[in-house]
Amino acid sequence: MPEVWIPTLMRSLSAGQDRVQVEGSNVRQVIENLDKQFPGMKQRLMEDGRLMPGISVIVDGQQSQLGLLERLEQASEVHFLPAIGGGL
């Protein structure tokens, strides 16, 4: 079952857990199941059926080019990274 790393700003929704096991064969299914386990996650990660602007998905150490359609293996590691603002 894929392991999802919960961003610090979303840990209040996961009762403080930083990693959880969630079923799904792609990122969309993982988000749907994550929201069933921890209501409110989907709202923080998706908007109008898409990933929120500024959210990147990292699967097994690689930034996903397919977003919600990215296929996952049973041992996949999934990270949702919010954009970091700033600059010169």
Residue frames as a rotation matrix with the C-alpha (Angstrom) as fourth column:
MET 1
0.588 0.809 0.000 0.00
0.809 -0.588 0.000 0.00
0.000 0.000 -1.000 0.00
PRO 2
0.037 -0.602 0.797 1.49
0.471 -0.693 -0.545 3.41
0.881 0.396 0.258 -0.94
GLU 3
-0.015 -0.140 -0.990 2.89
0.968 -0.251 0.020 5.51
-0.251 -0.958 0.139 1.89
VAL 4
0.409 0.240 0.881 1.86
0.512 -0.859 -0.004 9.18
0.756 0.453 -0.474 1.91
TRP 5
-0.579 -0.613 -0.539 3.98
0.814 -0.394 -0.426 11.76
0.049 -0.685 0.727 3.68
ILE 6
0.522 0.853 0.005 1.71
0.838 -0.514 0.185 14.43
0.160 -0.092 -0.983 5.14
PRO 7
-0.201 -0.580 0.790 2.94
0.357 -0.794 -0.492 18.04
0.912 0.183 0.367 4.80
THR 8
-0.849 -0.241 -0.470 3.45
0.516 -0.188 -0.835 19.80
0.113 -0.952 0.284 8.12
LEU 9
-0.857 0.515 0.019 0.62
-0.513 -0.850 -0.119 22.28
-0.045 -0.112 0.993 7.44
MET 10
-0.054 0.874 -0.484 -1.86
-0.684 0.321 0.655 19.40
0.727 0.366 0.580 6.94
ARG 11
-0.728 -0.338 -0.597 -0.94
0.096 0.811 -0.577 17.29
0.679 -0.477 -0.558 9.96
SER 12
-0.762 0.550 0.341 -3.78
-0.563 -0.303 -0.769 18.75
-0.320 -0.778 0.541 12.00
LEU 13
0.193 0.856 -0.480 -6.07
-0.973 0.230 0.020 16.78
0.127 0.464 0.877 9.65
SER 14
0.225 -0.190 -0.956 -4.12
-0.230 0.943 -0.241 13.54
0.947 0.274 0.169 10.17
ALA 15
0.980 0.198 -0.033 -4.05
0.000 0.163 0.987 13.73
0.201 -0.967 0.160 13.98
GLY 16
0.590 -0.805 0.071 -0.39
-0.672 -0.440 0.595 14.73
-0.448 -0.399 -0.800 13.81
GLN 17
0.487 -0.409 0.771 0.73
0.407 0.888 0.214 11.73
-0.773 0.209 0.599 11.77
ASP 18
0.021 -0.560 -0.828 3.51
-0.620 -0.657 0.429 12.52
-0.784 0.504 -0.361 9.33
ARG 19
-0.777 -0.223 -0.588 3.12
-0.609 0.504 0.613 9.32
0.160 0.834 -0.528 7.26
VAL 20
-0.001 0.814 0.580 0.11
-0.608 0.460 -0.647 7.13
-0.794 -0.353 0.495 6.54
GLN 21
-0.912 -0.170 0.374 -0.59
0.136 0.734 0.665 4.07
-0.387 0.658 -0.646 4.42
VAL 22
-0.049 0.907 -0.418 -3.34
-0.540 -0.376 -0.753 4.69
-0.840 0.189 0.508 1.84
GLU 23
-0.146 0.077 0.986 -4.71
0.593 0.805 0.025 2.41
-0.792 0.588 -0.163 -0.86
GLY 24
0.688 0.418 -0.593 -4.72
-0.264 -0.617 -0.741 3.53
-0.676 0.667 -0.314 -4.48
SER 25
0.311 -0.568 0.762 -3.19
0.802 0.587 0.110 2.67
-0.510 0.577 0.638 -7.81
ASN 26
-0.130 -0.398 0.908 -2.80
0.722 -0.666 -0.188 6.34
0.680 0.631 0.373 -8.84
VAL 27
-0.940 -0.340 -0.036 -2.50
0.279 -0.699 -0.659 9.70
0.199 -0.629 0.752 -7.11
ARG 28
-0.437 0.851 0.293 -6.20
-0.615 -0.520 0.593 10.56
0.657 0.079 0.750 -7.57
GLN 29
0.367 0.587 -0.722 -7.29
0.099 0.747 0.658 7.35
0.925 -0.313 0.216 -5.82
VAL 30
-0.402 -0.593 -0.698 -4.82
0.798 0.147 -0.585 7.97
0.450 -0.792 0.414 -3.00
ILE 31
-0.936 0.091 0.339 -6.25
-0.192 -0.941 -0.279 11.48
0.293 -0.327 0.898 -2.45
GLU 32
-0.010 0.997 -0.076 -9.82
-0.541 0.058 0.839 10.13
0.841 0.050 0.539 -2.47
ASN 33
0.388 0.129 -0.912 -8.93
0.470 0.824 0.317 7.44
0.793 -0.552 0.259 0.08
LEU 34
-0.715 -0.666 -0.212 -6.85
0.572 -0.383 -0.725 9.85
0.402 -0.640 0.655 2.13
ASP 35
-0.679 0.532 0.506 -9.90
-0.524 -0.834 0.173 12.11
0.514 -0.148 0.845 2.37
LYS 36
0.360 0.801 -0.479 -12.06
-0.163 0.559 0.813 9.19
0.918 -0.215 0.332 3.55
GLN 37
0.081 -0.452 -0.888 -9.53
0.837 0.515 -0.185 8.51
0.542 -0.728 0.420 6.30
PHE 38
-0.500 -0.333 -0.800 -8.89
0.709 -0.688 -0.156 12.19
-0.498 -0.645 0.580 7.11
PRO 39
0.428 0.774 0.467 -11.74
0.904 -0.357 -0.237 14.44
-0.017 0.523 -0.852 5.95
GLY 40
0.844 -0.073 -0.531 -10.56
-0.018 -0.994 0.109 17.75
-0.536 -0.082 -0.840 4.53
MET 41
-0.149 -0.969 0.198 -7.42
0.226 0.161 0.961 16.45
-0.963 0.188 0.195 2.84
LYS 42
-0.116 0.149 0.982 -8.96
0.977 0.196 0.086 16.49
-0.179 0.969 -0.168 -0.63
GLN 43
0.855 0.512 0.075 -10.09
0.518 -0.850 -0.096 20.08
0.015 0.121 -0.993 -0.19
ARG 44
0.602 -0.704 -0.377 -6.50
-0.213 -0.596 0.774 21.08
-0.770 -0.386 -0.509 0.67
LEU 45
-0.372 -0.830 0.415 -4.97
0.133 0.395 0.909 19.17
-0.919 0.393 -0.037 -2.27
MET 46
-0.654 0.196 0.731 -7.50
0.755 0.242 0.610 19.51
-0.058 0.950 -0.306 -5.10
GLU 47
-0.358 0.579 -0.732 -9.64
-0.174 -0.812 -0.557 22.19
-0.917 -0.072 0.391 -6.73
ASP 48
0.346 0.615 -0.709 -12.13
-0.820 -0.169 -0.547 21.63
-0.456 0.770 0.446 -9.55
GLY 49
0.967 0.117 0.228 -10.92
-0.036 0.943 -0.330 18.06
-0.254 0.311 0.916 -10.05
ARG 50
0.514 -0.855 0.074 -7.26
0.157 0.009 -0.988 19.08
0.843 0.519 0.139 -10.38
LEU 51
-0.035 -0.629 -0.777 -4.32
0.992 0.071 -0.102 19.44
0.119 -0.774 0.622 -8.06
MET 52
0.802 0.267 -0.535 -4.32
0.413 -0.894 0.173 22.82
-0.432 -0.359 -0.827 -6.37
PRO 53
0.674 -0.623 0.397 -2.05
0.076 -0.476 -0.876 25.35
0.734 0.621 -0.274 -8.04
GLY 54
0.181 -0.716 0.675 1.27
-0.834 -0.475 -0.279 25.34
0.520 -0.512 -0.683 -6.26
ILE 55
0.464 -0.038 0.885 1.09
-0.594 0.728 0.343 21.70
-0.657 -0.685 0.315 -5.11
SER 56
-0.094 -0.554 -0.827 3.66
-0.907 0.390 -0.158 19.31
0.410 0.736 -0.539 -6.55
VAL 57
0.881 0.320 0.348 3.45
-0.426 0.857 0.291 15.54
-0.206 -0.405 0.891 -6.30
ILE 58
-0.203 -0.961 -0.189 6.64
-0.964 0.230 -0.133 13.60
0.171 0.156 -0.973 -5.75
VAL 59
0.882 0.452 0.132 6.39
-0.464 0.883 0.075 9.83
-0.082 -0.127 0.988 -6.33
ASP 60
0.790 -0.602 0.117 9.32
0.569 0.790 0.227 7.64
-0.229 -0.113 0.967 -5.39
GLY 61
0.022 -0.855 -0.517 11.66
0.531 -0.429 0.731 10.63
-0.847 -0.290 0.445 -5.37
GLN 62
-0.819 -0.271 0.506 10.64
0.572 -0.313 0.758 11.99
-0.047 0.910 0.411 -8.80
GLN 63
-0.585 0.642 -0.495 8.39
-0.375 -0.756 -0.537 14.96
-0.719 -0.128 0.683 -9.50
SER 64
-0.213 0.618 0.757 5.28
0.643 0.672 -0.367 13.67
-0.736 0.409 -0.540 -11.23
GLN 65
-0.960 -0.048 -0.276 4.58
-0.182 -0.641 0.746 14.93
-0.212 0.766 0.607 -14.71
LEU 66
-0.645 0.749 -0.149 1.19
0.282 0.415 0.865 13.17
0.710 0.516 -0.480 -14.77
GLY 67
-0.599 0.402 0.693 -0.18
-0.717 -0.654 -0.240 14.61
0.357 -0.641 0.680 -11.53
LEU 68
0.002 0.731 0.682 -3.38
-0.893 0.308 -0.327 12.83
-0.449 -0.609 0.654 -10.48
LEU 69
0.819 0.352 -0.453 -2.89
-0.553 0.695 -0.459 10.17
0.153 0.627 0.764 -13.15
GLU 70
-0.204 -0.977 -0.064 0.55
-0.881 0.212 -0.423 9.11
0.427 -0.030 -0.904 -11.92
ARG 71
0.586 0.361 -0.726 0.53
-0.155 0.929 0.337 5.35
0.796 -0.085 0.600 -11.37
LEU 72
0.099 -0.493 0.864 1.63
-0.990 -0.134 0.037 4.00
0.097 -0.859 -0.502 -8.02
GLU 73
-0.259 -0.250 -0.933 3.11
-0.116 0.967 -0.227 0.71
0.959 0.049 -0.279 -6.90
GLN 74
0.654 0.528 -0.542 2.26
0.406 0.359 0.840 -0.97
0.639 -0.769 0.020 -3.61
ALA 75
0.232 -0.668 -0.707 5.56
0.951 0.003 0.309 0.26
-0.204 -0.744 0.637 -2.14
SER 76
-0.032 -0.239 0.970 5.40
0.603 -0.779 -0.172 3.79
0.797 0.580 0.169 -3.61
GLU 77
-0.327 -0.125 -0.937 6.20
0.831 -0.511 -0.222 6.80
-0.450 -0.851 0.271 -1.49
VAL 78
0.102 0.495 0.863 4.07
0.786 -0.572 0.235 9.89
0.610 0.654 -0.447 -2.19
HIS 79
-0.521 -0.278 -0.807 4.85
0.707 -0.670 -0.226 13.45
-0.478 -0.688 0.546 -1.10
PHE 80
0.502 0.628 0.595 2.64
0.793 -0.608 -0.028 16.51
0.345 0.486 -0.803 -1.62
LEU 81
-0.424 -0.767 -0.481 4.82
0.866 -0.498 0.031 19.59
-0.263 -0.404 0.876 -1.60
PRO 82
0.734 0.640 -0.229 3.38
0.561 -0.761 -0.326 23.08
-0.382 0.110 -0.917 -1.37
ALA 83
0.403 -0.569 0.717 5.11
0.568 -0.458 -0.683 25.74
0.717 0.683 0.139 -3.44
ILE 84
0.105 -0.473 -0.875 7.68
0.888 -0.352 0.297 27.79
-0.448 -0.808 0.383 -1.61
GLY 85
0.845 0.273 0.460 7.35
0.462 -0.806 -0.371 31.50
0.269 0.526 -0.807 -2.26
GLY 86
0.568 -0.637 -0.521 10.02
0.196 -0.510 0.837 34.09
-0.799 -0.578 -0.165 -2.10
GLY 87
0.410 -0.526 0.745 12.94
0.897 0.087 -0.433 35.25
0.163 0.846 0.507 -4.12
LEU 88
-0.559 -0.738 -0.378 14.94
0.765 -0.635 0.109 38.34
-0.321 -0.228 0.919 -4.73
